[in-house]
Amino acid sequence: MERHVRLQVSGVVQGVGFRPFCSRLSAEIGLRGSVRNTSAGVAIELFGDPEGIDSFIVRLQTDCPTLGHIQSIAMVLDERITEADVSSFEILESGSPGEGNALFPPDIATCPDSLRELRDPRNRRFRYPFTNCTNCGPRFTIIEGLPYDRPLTSMAGFAFCERCWSEYNDPVDRRYHAQPVACEVCGPRLSLLSGDGSPLAEGDEALRECTRALAAGEIVALKGLGGFHIACLPEDAPVLRLRERKKRPAKPFALMIRDDLVAEGLVTLSPYSRQLLNSPRRPIVICPHKHLSGISPYVAPSQDSLGIMLPYTPLHHLIMEELPVLVMTSANLSDEPLVSENGEALAKLKGVADLLLVHDRPITMKIDDSVVATAGKRSILLRRGRGYVPHPVMTKREMPQILAAGAEMRSTFSLARGRTIYPSQYIGDLKQLDSAIYYEKALRHFLKLFDLRPTLLAADLHPSFACTGIAKKVIGVPENTLLVQHHHAHMAACLVENGFEGMALGIILDGTGLGSDRHTWGGEFLLGDARTFTRLGHFQEAPLPGGDRAVLEPWRFALALMERTLGQDAARSMAEKLWPERKHIFEKILSTLDAAPLTSSSGRLFDAVSAILGVRAEVSYEGQAAMELESAAKDYAEPAPFEIREEGGVLILDWKPLVEWLVAEGLHLGPGKASSAFHFGLAEALSDVALELSRRTGVRETVLSGGVWQNKRLLSLALPLMERKGIKPLIHRVLSPNDECVSVGQAAVASLHWGVKPA
């Protein structure tokens, strides 16, 4: 008698070489059977010695491919039989599409083996810019459906040549069942185009001409994995031309650098930053700038750091062999989405790029580079994109099928089913029409990919968010819609990400979100879980003159804070000293402050401090004033003052002592020391708030979420202060603290309202 089992394996088990791994493992142990992809993961059938099958199941988990991750192994069948008429172990055709929870990996940076082939003149893939294997290359950006097989990818139009077909079918080859495998004979090809679309060169000559053009100072659009980059030398003239053409006057550009050695000449690399930089995800990593590095100051104006990344495709490696550093920024105009199609690039980048290096492998779903900052040994995800998506967030409870529509700015959506939440990639600002179109396309793609048909919708309280309307358009009229308060969604996202189901405090700091009282919130102290919350306190409210204009003109909120602190006459006098060119409108603003909407926004407080200290009174991109304020900070040991008081049973963090200090002392200290004192004082005040609320509630776990917590200095100061006071901070680990995480929080809140069971 022998043993016969059927296993259903779920997790990241498609697109990572899992089936070839099973084939090799069965041969090593001496088992027969089969493996195939299904819409739920991978199905394995085994015949053989009972102990051998036990060993197979153990090693399935301990020896899983590097890029894979097993969530569960279900034994569907386990029986004793006489010897079956099965003589070998086979990789079968994939099962038909159907409902399931199959996962697949994100796009992965070129592995060392593929890189060696790329550089070896004796190898048939020498200088082939689309070299990949089971361990690297495109995944998310080429997949059209599950199971993950070549006919359901954008490689379907490229027929294997004889040699690639042989590799694809060889169980001992690194490319065994690697779906994107190709070579110069049968795979995608490069073309170099002029700015008006005229063909200039193809293949390797296109690549060489592109590199020569970059070295000569030209601006080139490069088609990569998830879309186009715009590249140029990090020198004054090309960078200034690019800023003018791209309509991006000050927002920092990222740099691609050849290797660690080059990076060390540009930035200060901590061991953790180096680890992130070299990880298979290859994010952009924000690192302290060595200002004598020779990089143009126009790459990241008024910033003390640079965003750098290593090459992550063979194309990048070939270009960077000749050029050690390049500006490598997303190919888009202003705040529009990334350009990803050849025709779209020719239309939208005309007048921006001098040349375009394109290829003929379609990008199924565009995605931006991920951006990560570090605070000690903690990473802060600033933008979740390539390398991270489509990894899910796992929950401890079963959920019905839910669509969570997310937020309007830094928008994402999330889909939920079972114990899995699938957050989308960063989409952008949905006030932009092209971003709204991108949101809808991405949503339809995710629904198809994961075979989901949600009838439950979670959305923001705000009645006019575009994401809510798009979600309803795509899924139809939902059976139920739950409106989730913005800051509660932030808190719930962090709770579910940390697997914490108890009551927690929340210090949620961001720019804006509609509150339960219909006021604009943004500096909130909460108590709750993923189901419900209570507002225990907030930043002192202040009028926001001009509404959204105050976001672009931080001096407006600064004027309001001074008026509420110093009185109208003193505020006018100080404003005339700080911003004399605007004195003609001060009187009108001051006389109408009482009619302006109130806000408890912590993000606007950073803007106001930046304006008062002369760092940034007007901005050209989101977060500019706060980022430059953080960059300006110099070491200074004294904290700026805040007041914590109670008002009607609610804890208020009052900024009036801060404003008094800024005009009396901060201006004399200068922006460097005053900025440092502000960050230190706010971190101390927030730790005191957490301690006081912990005393009142008996709860020590405290969620830190919201875009303000992207501030490395604030987080680095606040965490040890809180921990020393017995507070247990909960921070984001795989999601961004900004509004990208809101959709995950909405899904978590909704799941607890619509009937769930502990796993």
Secondary structure, DSSP 4 states (H G I P E B T S, - for coil): -EEEEEEEEEEE-SSSSHHHHHHHHHHHHT-EEEEEEETTEEEEEEEE-HHHHHHHHHHHHHS--TT-EEEEEEEEEEEEESPPS--SEEEPPPPPP-S---B----BPPPHHHHHHHH-TTSTTTT-TT--BTTBB-STTTB-SSS--GGGBTTTTSPPPHHHHHHHT-TTSTTTT-TT---TTTS--EEEEETTS-EEEEHHHHHHHHHHHHHTT--EEEE-SSSEEEEE-SSHHHHHHHHHHHT-SSSPPEEEESSHHHHHHHB---HHHHHHHHSTT--EEEEEB-TTS---TTSSTT-SEEEEE---SHHHHHHHTT-SEEEEEES-STTPPPP-SHHHHHHHSBTTBSEEEEESS--SS--PBPEEEEETTEEEEEE--BTTTTPPEEEEEEEEEEEE---SSSB--EEEEEEEEEEPPP-B-TTSHHHHHHHHHHHHHHHHHTT----EEEEES-TT-HHHHHHHHHH-S-SEEEEE-HHHHHHHHHHHHTT--S-EEEEEEEEEEE-TTSSEEEEEEEEE-SS-EEEEEEEPPEE-TTTTHHHH-THHHHHHHHHHHH-HHHHHHHHHHH-GGGGGGHHHHHHTGGGSPEE--HHHHHHHHHHHTTS-SS-SSTTHHHHHHHHH-----PPPP-EEEEETTEEEEE-HHHHHHIIIIIHHH-HHHHHHHHHHHHHHHHHHHHHHHHHHH---EEEEESGGGG-HHHHHHHHHHHHHTT-EEE--SSS-SSGGGHHHHHHHHHHHHS---B-
